Amino acid sequence: MTHKDEILARLRRRAIPDCPMPDVCLEAITYPDKVKQFTETLRLVGGDAVELTPGDDPNRLLRELYPDARVIASNLPGVTIATVNPDDLADPRDLDGVHLAVVAGDFGVAENGAVWITHNTKERALYFIPDYLAILLHRADIVNNMHEAYGRARVSAGFGVFISGPSKTADIEQSLVIGAHGAKGLTVIIL
């Protein structure tokens, strides 16, 4: 018997009996206007949120917000301004040079301005490689807090991510850099 086996055998002999998990009753924060709170919080972390008026076309709004975007990637059926369908590309490196990616958000969190996104494109790089990212999110899909969010979060195809604001980092000198390793800007369009 090796030393490792001896140690593991001793640990098994001293195993602690299973205990039932306690009931957790949290009074998590809630907001009278989740959409307003989500918008304000997202702006605090460097992103932007725009509420689409009923009957307005998200394509028109995207063109207005990103007039210089030439390479626009999206696989969403309603996004007609897309110049590239990311699902048609053979290699994720072909997404290099995308000015704007338009993706769907599963739900947003008012507490921290984050949007949960699951894998609904062929290449995950689409969420991180473009210069700018626009997320379409239905207003009914904004929850109050992370406790509600974790109750809704589902991972599809082994991938799920919270995105809140543009990419940012700060070094030990506390110099904030926006767009260091991802999108330089993020806009959530609330439908």
N, C-alpha and C positions, 0 to 999 in steps of 0.2 A: 504494500500500500504506500503510495506517495504521500508527501506532506500535504499536498493539495487535497487528496482524498480524505486524509485524517481530519483536516480542518472542516471540510464539507460534511463529513459524518458527524462531527461534534455539533455543528450548527443545526443539522437535521434533528438531532436528539433534543435540542433545546428550542425547538420551534414554538413559537407563540401561537396559541389557538386563534382561529378566525373570530373576528368580532363583526357584528353587523354594522354597516355604515350608518352614521347618525343622520337623522332628518335635518336638513339644512333649510331654514326659513329666513330668506333674505328680504329686506326691504330695500331693494335696489332703486336707484334714482329713476324717476319718470318725469316727463316734460308735458306741459299742456299743449305745446305745438311741436311735435317731433320734427317736422320738416324745417321749421325755422331754426330749431336747435342744431339740426344736422348741418344746415347751410352755414350758420355762424361758426360752428366748430371746425368744419372743413376749411373755411377761410383762415382760421387761426393757425392751421397746420400747413398753409401755403397753397391749398387747392381752391377751387371755385365751384359753386353750384348755381345752376340757372334753372328756374322753373319754366317749363314749357307751358304756354297758355293753351287751353283746349282748342283743337282745330289747327294749331300751328304745326308746321312741318319741321321735324328735327334736322333734316338735310339743309334747310334754309338757315337754321340757327347755327349749325356746324360751319357752313360756308361763311357766315357772318363772323363767327368767333375765330376761325382759322382761315383767313382769306389767302394766305400765302402757301397753304398746304397743297403740295402737288401730288405726293404719293400718299394715298389714303387707303388704309387696309381695314377691311371688315368683312365678316361672313354673315352679318345680320341681314335678313331679307329686306327690311325697310330702309336700309342705308344705301340709297341709290347713288350717292356721290363717291362711293368707294371706287378706287382705280385698281385695286388689287384684292383678290380674295385670298387670304392667307392659307386657306385649306388647299389651294391649287399649287402651292409652291412645293418643290421637292426637298428643299433644305432650309432649315430655320435661318441660316446665314443670309438667305435671300431677303429676309425682312430688314436687313441693314439698309438704311436710307429711307425708311418709312417716316414721313413727317407726322402723320396722325393715325392712330389706331382707334377704332370705335368698337367698343365691346359692351356686353350686357352685364349688369350687376345683379346678383341674386337678391341681396338686401343691403341696406345701409344701417349704420348705428349712430343715433343722435348724440350719444355720450362722447364719442371720439372722432366722428366724421369719417369712419372707415366704411369701406364697401367690401362685402364678401363676394368673391368671384370664384366660380368653379371652372373646370377645364371644358370650355365650349368651343374651342378652336383646335385645329390639328397640332399647332405648335404653341407651347406656353411662352415662348420668347416674345410673342405678340404683346404681352402685358408689360414687358420690361424694356424692349428695345426701341420703340418709337421715340421721336422727339417729344411728342405730346400724346396724351391718352384722354379719350372722352369715354365716359361710362354712362350708359342709358339705364336709368333706375326708376321704377314705378314708385310713386309717393306712398302707396299702400304698403310697400315693402321696406319701410323705414321703421326700425324698432327703437326702443328707448335706450337700452343699455347692453353691455356685453353678456349679462346673464340671459337675456332674451335671445341675443345673437347666438350663443352657444347652443341654445335649445333648437335653433333653426338650421345651424350650419350642417351641411352635408357635403361630403367629399365625393366628387365624381371623377372617375378615371384616375384615382389616386392623387388628385391635386385640388387644393383649395387655398385661397390666400386672402387676407385682409389688405386692402390698399387704402391708404389715407394720405392724400396730398401727393405732391410730386416727390421724386427721389431726392433725398437730402442726406448730408453727412456733415459732421463737424470733427475736426482733429483736436489734438490736445491743446492747441492754442485757441480753441473755440471759434474757429473761422467756419461759418456756415457756408456750405457749397450746395446749391440746388442743381439737380440733374447730373450728379456725379456718376451714378451707376444706374440710371433709368431715365424715365420721362422727366423733362424739364418743366412740364406743366400738366395739371390734371383738372379736368372739368367734369362734373357730374351733371348730367341733364336729367332733371326730375320730370318724369312723364305723368 
